Amino acid sequence: MPALILDCDGVLADTERDGHLVAFNQTFRELGLPFQWSQEEYAELLKVGGGKERMLAYLRQHPELEFGTPEETAAKVAAAHQRKSEVYIDLVERGALPGRPGVKRLIEAALDAGWQVAVASTSATKSVEAVLVSVVGPETRARIAGVWAGDIVPAKKPAPDIYLLTLRELGLSADDAVVVEDSESGAKAAAAAGLRHIVTVSSFTAQDPFPAAAVVVSDLGEPSAPAQYRAGADVRADGIITVASLQRILTETAAPATAVSA
């Protein structure tokens, strides 16, 4: 039983631009913090996996912002991130983040074909669950094998930890799964885990390099709106990524050469 493993942010929905960035800036305003992140700044911060980690990276870049001792800074960042997650989930539950083209279609088709489906993300679990249910609905969510997310691994993407954990939990090897990612950081994580991966570029990642991707497309595509091919093996069927496309990736494309040992 092979597996389709999807990232959340930028893959299930264009959450970074329309969700996370909005929620971060609203939280900064609520807390009276003297900065707002521009889209350009956030695009760079996305190279850091995890929301708390992005905030800490930003503070390291701006030592003029006084947050106290390292321990005090970590506590303030954790509290701010908790509030940001609440704001973000509210955005999701209000329907502000529609699913990306083809995501619901492919997940349901894979499940119907006997594939396992899972989500592997370095975002907070509650946020990932909220997006997943919003995009696919509660009935389809109940059929999904699992969501592995947040702080459950030692290192976040681009480290392969979250994917290696997901493979272990599913009882599979890297040769039995296809990942869908959208960012350079996520693609590096999939490649380091030895996983063949599709990249569906999102708002902040169109210019990222994806040298190990099996295929790079604009999105997964819908019959009425085919995906645009960017690079790699063109495994589309009638312009869309299908279960047959996933099977072709497993059987016809090479695993990334950058894999690390599980």
Sine and cosine of phi, psi and omega as CSV:
sin_phi,cos_phi,sin_psi,cos_psi,sin_omega,cos_omega
0.00,0.00,0.99,-0.14,-0.01,-1.00
-0.93,0.36,0.12,-0.99,-0.07,-1.00
-0.76,-0.66,0.58,-0.81,0.20,-0.98
-0.96,-0.29,0.87,-0.48,-0.03,-1.00
-0.90,-0.44,0.82,-0.57,-0.05,-1.00
-0.90,-0.43,0.65,-0.76,0.27,-0.96
-0.93,0.37,0.19,-0.98,0.02,-1.00
-0.98,-0.18,-0.94,0.35,-0.15,-0.99
-0.93,0.37,0.84,-0.55,-0.03,-1.00
1.00,0.06,-0.26,0.96,0.01,-1.00
-0.97,-0.25,-0.85,0.53,0.04,-1.00
-0.93,0.36,-0.65,0.76,0.03,-1.00
-0.48,-0.88,0.29,-0.96,0.02,-1.00
-0.99,0.14,0.91,0.42,-0.19,-0.98
-0.96,0.27,-0.46,0.89,-0.10,-0.99
-0.91,0.41,-0.78,0.63,-0.04,-1.00
-0.95,0.31,-0.73,0.69,-0.16,-0.99
-1.00,-0.05,-0.15,0.99,-0.05,-1.00
-0.81,-0.58,-0.93,0.35,-0.11,-0.99
-0.89,0.45,-0.73,0.69,0.00,-1.00
-0.89,0.47,-0.68,0.73,0.05,-1.00
-0.87,0.50,-0.70,0.71,-0.03,-1.00
-0.93,0.36,-0.64,0.77,0.06,-1.00
-0.85,0.52,-0.77,0.63,-0.08,-1.00
-0.92,0.40,-0.58,0.81,0.07,-1.00
-0.90,0.43,-0.66,0.75,0.02,-1.00
-0.90,0.43,-0.67,0.74,0.02,-1.00
-0.87,0.49,-0.65,0.76,0.03,-1.00
-0.91,0.42,-0.72,0.70,-0.01,-1.00
-0.85,0.52,-0.63,0.78,-0.07,-1.00
-1.00,0.05,0.00,1.00,0.02,-1.00
0.94,0.33,0.43,0.90,0.01,-1.00
-0.98,0.21,0.60,-0.80,-0.18,-0.98
-1.00,0.06,0.64,0.77,0.04,-1.00
-0.40,-0.92,0.38,-0.93,0.16,-0.99
-0.73,-0.69,0.56,-0.83,0.01,-1.00
-1.00,-0.02,0.78,-0.63,0.12,-0.99
-0.99,0.17,0.24,-0.97,0.06,-1.00
-0.88,0.47,-0.59,0.81,0.00,-1.00
-0.92,0.40,-0.69,0.72,0.04,-1.00
-0.90,0.44,-0.68,0.74,-0.05,-1.00
-0.92,0.39,-0.57,0.82,0.05,-1.00
-0.85,0.52,-0.63,0.78,0.05,-1.00
-0.95,0.31,-0.64,0.77,-0.01,-1.00
-0.92,0.40,-0.41,0.91,0.01,-1.00
-0.90,0.43,-0.26,0.97,0.07,-1.00
-0.95,0.31,-0.19,0.98,0.07,-1.00
-0.99,-0.17,0.81,-0.58,-0.01,-1.00
-0.98,0.20,0.76,-0.65,0.08,-1.00
0.99,-0.12,0.69,-0.72,-0.06,-1.00
-0.91,0.41,-0.72,0.70,0.02,-1.00
-0.88,0.47,-0.65,0.76,-0.01,-1.00
-0.90,0.43,-0.59,0.81,0.05,-1.00
-0.91,0.42,-0.67,0.74,0.02,-1.00
-0.89,0.46,-0.68,0.73,0.01,-1.00
-0.91,0.42,-0.62,0.78,0.04,-1.00
-0.89,0.46,-0.65,0.76,0.02,-1.00
-0.90,0.44,-0.67,0.75,0.00,-1.00
-0.92,0.40,-0.56,0.83,0.07,-1.00
-0.91,0.41,-0.54,0.84,0.03,-1.00
-0.97,0.26,-0.30,0.95,-0.06,-1.00
-0.78,-0.63,0.96,0.28,-0.04,-1.00
-0.90,0.43,-0.24,0.97,0.03,-1.00
-0.94,0.34,-0.26,0.97,0.05,-1.00
-0.99,0.11,0.92,-0.40,-0.10,-1.00
-1.00,0.03,0.91,-0.41,0.01,-1.00
-0.87,-0.48,0.12,0.99,0.04,-1.00
1.00,-0.08,-0.35,-0.94,0.01,-1.00
-0.93,0.37,0.26,-0.97,0.06,-1.00
-0.81,0.58,-0.62,0.79,0.00,-1.00
-0.92,0.38,-0.68,0.74,0.03,-1.00
-0.91,0.41,-0.64,0.77,0.03,-1.00
-0.88,0.47,-0.72,0.70,-0.01,-1.00
-0.87,0.49,-0.64,0.77,0.00,-1.00
-0.92,0.39,-0.68,0.73,0.01,-1.00
-0.91,0.41,-0.64,0.77,0.02,-1.00
-0.91,0.41,-0.67,0.75,0.02,-1.00
-0.88,0.47,-0.66,0.75,0.01,-1.00
-0.92,0.39,-0.67,0.74,0.03,-1.00
-0.90,0.44,-0.64,0.77,-0.01,-1.00
-0.92,0.38,-0.58,0.81,0.05,-1.00
-0.89,0.46,-0.69,0.72,0.04,-1.00
-0.91,0.41,-0.66,0.75,0.03,-1.00
-0.86,0.52,-0.65,0.76,0.02,-1.00
-0.89,0.46,-0.62,0.79,0.04,-1.00
-0.90,0.44,-0.70,0.72,0.02,-1.00
-0.89,0.46,-0.68,0.73,-0.03,-1.00
-0.89,0.45,-0.73,0.68,-0.01,-1.00
-0.88,0.48,-0.60,0.80,0.07,-1.00
-0.88,0.48,-0.67,0.75,0.06,-1.00
-0.87,0.49,-0.70,0.71,-0.01,-1.00
-0.89,0.46,-0.73,0.68,-0.07,-1.00
-0.93,0.37,-0.36,0.93,0.07,-1.00
-1.00,0.07,0.08,1.00,0.06,-1.00
0.97,0.23,0.41,0.91,-0.05,-1.00
-0.99,0.17,-0.15,0.99,-0.09,-1.00
-0.80,-0.60,1.00,0.08,0.02,-1.00
-0.92,0.38,0.46,-0.89,0.02,-1.00
-0.91,0.41,0.47,-0.88,0.03,-1.00
-0.96,0.27,0.40,-0.92,-0.05,-1.00
-0.83,0.56,0.74,-0.67,0.12,-0.99
1.00,0.08,-0.17,0.98,-0.09,-1.00
-0.92,0.40,-0.82,0.58,0.00,-1.00
-0.88,0.48,-0.68,0.74,0.00,-1.00
-0.86,0.52,-0.76,0.65,-0.06,-1.00
-0.94,0.35,-0.63,0.77,0.03,-1.00
-0.87,0.50,-0.74,0.68,-0.02,-1.00
-0.91,0.42,-0.63,0.77,0.01,-1.00
-0.92,0.40,-0.64,0.77,0.02,-1.00
-0.90,0.43,-0.69,0.72,0.04,-1.00
-0.88,0.48,-0.69,0.72,0.00,-1.00
-0.90,0.44,-0.47,0.88,0.00,-1.00
-1.00,0.06,0.03,1.00,0.04,-1.00
1.00,-0.04,0.14,0.99,0.07,-1.00
-0.98,0.20,0.51,-0.86,0.24,-0.97
-0.98,0.18,0.55,-0.84,0.05,-1.00
-0.79,-0.62,0.71,-0.70,0.01,-1.00
-0.60,-0.80,0.30,-0.96,0.09,-1.00
-0.86,-0.51,0.74,-0.68,0.02,-1.00
-0.78,-0.62,0.90,-0.44,-0.12,-0.99
-0.57,-0.82,0.42,-0.91,0.11,-0.99
-0.99,-0.15,0.11,0.99,0.11,-0.99
-0.98,0.18,0.24,-0.97,-0.01,-1.00
-0.87,0.49,0.64,-0.77,-0.09,-1.00
-0.85,0.53,-0.68,0.73,-0.01,-1.00
-0.88,0.48,-0.63,0.78,0.02,-1.00
-0.91,0.41,-0.69,0.73,0.00,-1.00
-0.89,0.45,-0.71,0.70,0.01,-1.00
-0.87,0.49,-0.66,0.75,-0.01,-1.00
-0.89,0.46,-0.69,0.73,0.02,-1.00
-0.92,0.40,-0.70,0.72,-0.03,-1.00
-0.86,0.51,-0.75,0.66,0.00,-1.00
-0.90,0.43,-0.62,0.78,0.02,-1.00
-0.89,0.46,-0.61,0.80,-0.09,-1.00
-0.99,0.14,-0.70,0.72,-0.12,-0.99
-0.96,-0.27,-0.26,0.97,-0.03,-1.00
1.00,0.00,0.40,-0.92,-0.09,-1.00
-0.91,0.41,-0.53,0.85,-0.02,-1.00
-0.93,0.37,-0.70,0.71,0.04,-1.00
-0.93,0.37,-0.61,0.79,0.05,-1.00
-0.83,0.55,-0.61,0.79,-0.03,-1.00
-0.91,0.42,-0.35,0.94,-0.01,-1.00
-1.00,0.01,-0.20,0.98,-0.07,-1.00
-0.98,0.18,0.67,-0.74,-0.15,-0.99
-0.90,0.44,-0.55,0.84,0.01,-1.00
0.14,-0.99,0.27,-0.96,0.11,-0.99
-0.85,-0.53,0.86,-0.51,0.06,-1.00
-0.91,-0.42,0.88,-0.47,-0.18,-0.98
-0.42,-0.91,0.20,-0.98,0.15,-0.99
0.98,0.20,-0.64,-0.77,-0.15,-0.99
-1.00,-0.08,0.53,0.85,-0.09,-1.00
-1.00,0.01,-0.04,1.00,0.04,-1.00
-0.81,-0.59,0.39,-0.92,-0.06,-1.00
-0.90,0.44,-0.61,0.79,-0.07,-1.00
-0.75,-0.66,0.65,-0.76,-0.02,-1.00
-1.00,-0.04,0.17,-0.99,0.00,-1.00
-0.81,0.59,0.65,-0.76,0.30,0.95
-0.99,0.10,0.08,1.00,0.14,-0.99
-0.90,0.43,0.51,-0.86,-0.07,-1.00
-0.99,0.12,0.04,1.00,-0.20,-0.98
-0.79,0.61,-0.72,0.69,-0.08,-1.00
-0.91,0.41,-0.56,0.83,0.03,-1.00
-0.97,0.25,-0.63,0.78,0.06,-1.00
-0.89,0.46,-0.65,0.76,0.05,-1.00
-0.90,0.44,-0.71,0.70,-0.02,-1.00
-0.87,0.48,-0.67,0.74,0.05,-1.00
-0.87,0.49,-0.70,0.72,0.01,-1.00
-0.88,0.47,-0.69,0.72,-0.03,-1.00
-0.91,0.41,-0.55,0.84,0.02,-1.00
-0.99,0.13,-0.20,0.98,-0.02,-1.00
0.95,0.30,0.57,0.82,-0.08,-1.00
-0.83,-0.56,0.32,-0.95,0.20,-0.98
-0.99,-0.12,0.19,-0.98,-0.01,-1.00
-0.88,0.47,-0.42,0.91,-0.01,-1.00
-0.96,0.27,-0.10,1.00,-0.05,-1.00
-0.96,-0.29,0.19,0.98,-0.11,-0.99
-0.62,-0.78,0.49,-0.87,0.13,-0.99
-0.84,-0.54,0.72,-0.70,-0.01,-1.00
-0.97,-0.26,0.53,-0.85,0.19,-0.98
-0.91,-0.42,0.85,-0.52,0.00,-1.00
-0.79,-0.61,0.14,-0.99,0.02,-1.00
-0.72,-0.69,-0.21,0.98,-0.15,-0.99
-0.82,-0.58,0.31,-0.95,0.06,-1.00
-0.87,0.49,-0.69,0.73,0.00,-1.00
-0.88,0.48,-0.72,0.69,0.00,-1.00
-0.92,0.39,-0.65,0.76,0.01,-1.00
-0.91,0.42,-0.62,0.78,0.06,-1.00
-0.88,0.47,-0.64,0.77,0.03,-1.00
-0.89,0.45,-0.71,0.70,0.02,-1.00
-0.89,0.45,-0.69,0.72,-0.01,-1.00
-0.90,0.45,-0.66,0.75,-0.01,-1.00
-0.91,0.41,-0.42,0.91,0.07,-1.00
-1.00,0.06,0.02,1.00,0.02,-1.00
0.98,0.18,0.33,0.95,-0.12,-0.99
-0.99,-0.12,0.76,-0.65,0.17,-0.99
-0.92,0.40,0.67,-0.75,-0.11,-0.99
-0.59,-0.81,0.56,-0.83,0.16,-0.99
-0.99,-0.11,0.64,-0.77,0.12,-0.99
-0.91,-0.41,0.82,-0.57,0.14,-0.99
-0.94,-0.35,0.98,-0.19,-0.12,-0.99
-0.88,0.47,0.57,-0.82,0.00,-1.00
-0.87,-0.49,-0.14,-0.99,-0.14,-0.99
-0.81,0.59,-0.63,0.78,-0.10,-1.00
-0.99,-0.16,0.00,1.00,-0.20,-0.98
-0.85,-0.53,0.14,0.99,-0.09,-1.00
-0.87,0.49,-0.47,0.88,-0.04,-1.00
-0.99,-0.16,0.04,1.00,0.00,-1.00
-0.94,0.35,0.50,-0.87,0.08,-1.00
-1.00,0.08,0.62,-0.78,0.00,-1.00
-0.69,-0.72,0.91,0.41,-0.13,-0.99
-0.91,0.40,-0.41,0.91,-0.07,-1.00
-0.98,-0.19,0.04,1.00,-0.05,-1.00
-0.94,0.35,0.63,-0.78,0.10,-1.00
-0.91,0.40,-0.65,0.76,0.04,-1.00
-0.44,-0.90,0.59,-0.81,0.09,-1.00
-0.88,-0.47,0.82,-0.58,-0.03,-1.00
-0.70,-0.71,0.23,-0.97,0.02,-1.00
-0.92,0.38,-0.60,0.80,-0.02,-1.00
-0.20,-0.98,-0.07,-1.00,-0.01,-1.00
-0.98,0.18,-0.31,0.95,0.11,-0.99
1.00,0.08,0.45,-0.89,0.13,-0.99
-0.80,-0.60,0.43,-0.90,0.00,-1.00
-0.79,0.61,-0.57,0.82,-0.01,-1.00
-1.00,0.05,-0.14,0.99,-0.03,-1.00
-0.54,-0.84,0.99,0.13,-0.07,-1.00
-0.86,0.52,0.49,-0.87,0.07,-1.00
-0.95,0.32,0.56,-0.83,0.07,-1.00
-1.00,0.03,0.79,-0.61,0.03,-1.00
-0.97,0.24,0.70,-0.72,0.01,-1.00
-0.90,-0.43,-0.73,0.68,-0.09,-1.00
-0.24,-0.97,0.22,-0.98,0.06,-1.00
1.00,0.08,-0.34,-0.94,0.00,-1.00
-0.98,0.19,0.82,-0.57,-0.01,-1.00
-0.99,0.16,1.00,-0.03,-0.06,-1.00
-0.99,-0.14,0.19,0.98,0.01,-1.00
-0.89,0.45,0.53,-0.85,0.13,-0.99
-0.90,-0.45,0.91,-0.42,-0.09,-1.00
0.82,0.58,0.58,0.81,0.09,-1.00
1.00,0.06,0.05,1.00,-0.03,-1.00
-0.77,-0.64,0.36,-0.93,0.09,-1.00
-1.00,0.08,0.84,-0.54,-0.06,-1.00
-0.86,-0.51,0.03,-1.00,0.10,-1.00
-0.89,0.46,-0.59,0.81,0.08,-1.00
-0.88,0.47,-0.58,0.82,0.07,-1.00
-0.89,0.46,-0.69,0.72,0.02,-1.00
-0.87,0.49,-0.68,0.74,0.00,-1.00
-0.91,0.42,-0.62,0.78,0.05,-1.00
-0.90,0.44,-0.63,0.78,0.03,-1.00
-0.88,0.48,-0.67,0.74,-0.01,-1.00
-0.92,0.40,-0.60,0.80,-0.14,-0.99
-0.99,-0.16,-0.36,0.93,-0.14,-0.99
-0.91,-0.42,-0.17,0.98,-0.02,-1.00
-0.90,-0.45,0.47,-0.88,-0.04,-1.00
-0.99,0.14,0.53,-0.84,0.09,-1.00
-0.93,0.36,0.49,-0.87,0.01,-1.00
-0.84,0.54,0.64,-0.77,-0.02,-1.00
-0.99,0.15,-0.09,1.00,-0.07,-1.00
-1.00,-0.08,0.22,0.98,-0.11,-0.99
-0.90,0.44,0.55,-0.83,0.13,-0.99
-0.95,-0.31,0.27,-0.96,-0.02,-1.00
-0.96,0.29,0.65,-0.76,0.08,-1.00
-0.96,0.26,0.00,0.00,0.00,0.00
